[in-house]
């Protein structure tokens, strides 16, 4: 379980997170993390957060953000606010590490989601972009449906697609949470 000061990393996407404030610390209102992203490091794929606002304050470095199809470069001292249910993607666009403070309001289950994604990447169970196989992905997406969804399908097709595959994925033993990834 995430706690203040816990550090997790994703060697595939080049991200390292230190939890600053967790859902438990804020009565579920906020998840705040310190994040360092290696040059060329990126989030795994374009996604949406239904019901969650994401804020990214750039402490140092340069990042490219694509929000709702529009790309823009942000650098030190700037903040990006992604409203709920808005497709977005971002990456380090500079030659140095990017340092950000990342917030989700409310916190929901994003801590567990990060622990699972990063744990799978550390164990070599993702592709070169940090995305697990389709059955594992479907099980994760179903579990964290209200928090994060890949933007790979039109919204009306996402649920039937992922729910069907999650059923099969669970038959094969895939889970959304693994004890070895959270304390």
N, C-alpha and C positions, 0 to 999 in steps of 0.2 A: 504494500500500500504506500502510496506517495505520502511524503511528509516534508516539512520544511527542511531544506538542506540536502535532500536526496538528489543525486546526480545520475542521469541516464544519458546514454549516447546512441546515436544511430550511425554506424560506420559507413553505411551505404549512401545516405543522404548528406552526411557531413555535419549533422546537428548534434549539439550537446546541450542538455537542459539541466538547470538547477531549479528545483521547486522553491519559490520564495513564500508563497501563500497558497494553501490548498483549500479544498472545499471544506474540510474539517475546521480549518483556522477561521474561515469567513462565513460559517453557517450556510455554505453552498452558494454564496453570492459571487465569489470571485476565485479564479485560478490564476495565479501570477507566477511566471517563470522567467528566469534569466536564461537567454539562449545565445550560444555562440555557433556560428555557421562558417565552415571552411570555405575558401574561395571555390566557386562553381557549385557549392552545396545548394540543394533545393529541397522543398517539400516533395513528397512522393508523387503527387498528382493534383490536378485541379479538383477542387472539392467545394462543398457547401457545409455550413453549420446551421441546421434548422433551429431556430429559437435562441441561438447564441451570437453575441457580438464578439468579434475578435479585434483586439487593438495591438498594434506592433509599434513600439517606440524604438527608433534606431539610436542607440547609444554611440556607436561608431561603425563606420563602413558605409557601403553602398548596396542597396538591394533593388531588384526589379520586381515590381508587383503588377500582376494582371488581375484586375478586379472588374468583374462583369464584362470581360472582353477588352478592356482598355488597359494598355501597358503604360507604366510610368516608373521612372527612377526616383528613389528616395534616398537621402543620405543623413548623416549625423544631425541629430536634433529634430528630425521630422517624425511624425506619427501617422500611421495608416490605420483607419478605422474601417472595418469590413462589417456592414450590417448583416443581421441574420439572413440566412437563405440566399446569400449572394455568391455566385461562383468566383473563386479566386485561386491564385497560384502565386508563389513567390520564390525567389532564389537570390543568393549572394551574387551581385553583378560586379564586384570589385576583385582586386588582386590580393586583398588582405582579409583576415577573418572579419565577419560582420558580428556585431554585438547588439542584441535587441532585448527588450523586455516585452514579453508576450503575455496578454491577458485575455481571458474568456469570462464573459458575464452572461448568465450565471455559470458557475463552474461545471455543473452537471457531472458527467462521468468522464470528462476529458482526460483526467489523470490516468485512469485505467486504460483508456484508449492509447495514449502515448506509451505507456509501459508495454502494452502488447505489441504495437508497431515496432518500437525500438528493440524490444527483446527478440522478435522474429528476425529482424535485420542482423542483430549481433550473432544470432545462431545460424546465419547463412540461409534463412528460409524465405528470402525475398529475391526479386529479380534485381537487375542493375539499377533500377529506379527506386527501389525500396518497397515494391508492391509484392505481397505474397501471391501464391497461386490462386486461381479464381474461386475454388471451393473454400479455402481459408479466408480469403477476402470477404466472401459472402457471409460467412459466419460472423466475422467481425462487424461488418456493416449492419447486419441484423441486430446484433447486441447493442451497438452504439448508434442506432438509427436516428434518434433525436438529437445527436451531437455532431455527427460527421457522416457525410455521404460523398462518394466519388461522383464527379460530374460527368461520367462517361456515357450516360443515357439520359433521354428526356425524363423529367420528373415523374410523369405518369407511368413510365415503364420501369422505373428503378425498383419499386417495392416488389412487384410480381417476379421480376428477374432475380433479385438478390434473395428473396424469401424461398424461391424454388431451389436455388443453388445451395442456400444455407441448410435446407433439409437434407440434401445429399451430403454436404460437407460434414454435418454432424454424424451421419451414418458412417463416414470414414474416420471419425474420431477427432475432427478439428473442433477447437474451442475458441471462444473470444477472449478468454482470460486464462493465463497459465500461472500457477503458483510461483514458478521460478523467476518470473518477471516482476513480481511484486512481493514485497516483504510481508 
